[in-house]
Structure formats: C-alpha cells, structure tokens
C-alpha cells in the first residue's frame, strides 16, 4: 500500500527532462521508494522513514547520471495535496574539475613509473 507519492523531476542520464511519480510504501522491512521510468523500474528499500527512502532513491539516481533532481509531495495516504507542497531541490554531487580528474588519473595509480613525454 502506498504511503506517499511524490513528483520527481530532473534530467535523466542522457540529459532529457522527465517528471514521474515516485511511490513510497512501508513494509515489514522498512520503507521503499520506486520510480518507473521508460522500461526501467528503479527502487530502494529498507529505509527507516519515507524521507530516507526518497533520499536513497535520489542518491541512486544521481549515481546513474541523473541531475537537477527535485521532488514534491503530491499524495499523503489517500489525501491529494496537488501543488500545495514546496518543491525540494537535491544538489547534484560535486564533480571534480577536468584538472582534478587528469591529476587523479596521472598520479592516482600505484606502482607506476614516471610519465613518458
């Protein structure tokens, strides 16, 4: 049984905009959050609260390249909230700069010799 439904909007891993419903359910093992997007179902489970399940789903999506994510509570139980609730923004994880990635690749490996010219 669905406890909450949220609208989740942002950009997918291919930088395409989307807006889908996230269903959050409570079970014996804790709360789970599930998003259906195109042919894929992405979910997380075993979280202590509805908010923790939603956050866990956001983190999982971000690890798959989703960006600019934000959510809005739209149903709580059977009560429809419409757009009365505020949107919650989830900052994108920080990405290392180009130089940071380059130096990480050059100097992050162990046991390598000097860089050849």
N, C-alpha and C positions, 0 to 999 in steps of 0.2 A: 504494500500500500504506500502510495506516495505521500510524504510528509510535507514536502515543499517542491515548488517548481520555480526555476529561475530562467530568465532570458540570459543567454551568454552570447556576446557579440565580440568580433575582433577580426583578425586576419589569420587565415589558415597557413599551413606550411608553404603554400605556393603564392602567398600574399594576395589571396582572394578574400573579399569580405564575406562574412557569414553572420547569421543571427539564428540561434537554435535554442530549443528548450532543454534544460538540464533537470532531470528528475532526481530527487533525493529521497531515499527510503531508509527507514530504520528497521533493523532486523536483530536477531539474537547476537550476531557478531559485530554489531555497531551500525553506523550509518554508511550508506554507499551513495555515490553520485554517478549518473550515467548520462552521456551525451551521444545521440545518434547524429552522425554527420555523413552524408552521402551513403556509401556502402559500409561504413565503419561504425562500430559501437565502441566508445572509449569510456572506461569506468574505473573507479577506485572503490575500495570497500574497507570496512574495519575501522572507521574513524569514530571517535567518541561523540562528536556533535555534527549537526548538519553543516555548520560553518566550516568545520575542519574537513569534512568530505568535499565541499565545494572548493576549498583552497587546495586540497590534494589533487583534485581534477585539474585545476588551473595550472598547478606546477607540472603535472604530467603533460598537459597540452603544450606548455612552454618548452618542455624538453624535446617535444616533437616539432618545434619550429613555429608554433602559433604565437602571435604577438598582438599587442594593443588590446588585450582582453579586458572586458568589463562585464559585470553581471547586475541583474535587477531582479529582486524577489517579485514574482507575479502571482503565485498561489501559496497560501499557507493553510494546509489541510484542504478543506473544501471552499475556503474563502478566497474569492478573486480580488486581488489588490490592484489590478490594472497597472497604471504607470505612476501610482502614488509614492512608491518606494524609490529612494535615490539609487542611481547607478553607482556601483562600486568599481573603481579602476584598479587593475592589477599591474604594477610596473613591470616592464619587461626585464628579464635578468640582464645584468650588465654584460656586454660583450667586450672582450679585450680588443684593444686597438690593433690595427694592422701591424705596427711595430712590435707590440706585445706578443702577437701570435708568431711573428717572424722570429723574435728572440727566443721565444719558448721552443720553437722547432729547432733552432740552431743550438741552443745551449741546454735544452731540457733533457737531452738524451745522455745517458751514462755510458762511459766507455768509448766515446767517440774521440777520434784524434782531431788535430787542428783542421780548420776549414781550408780546403784547397781553393786556390784562386782560379 
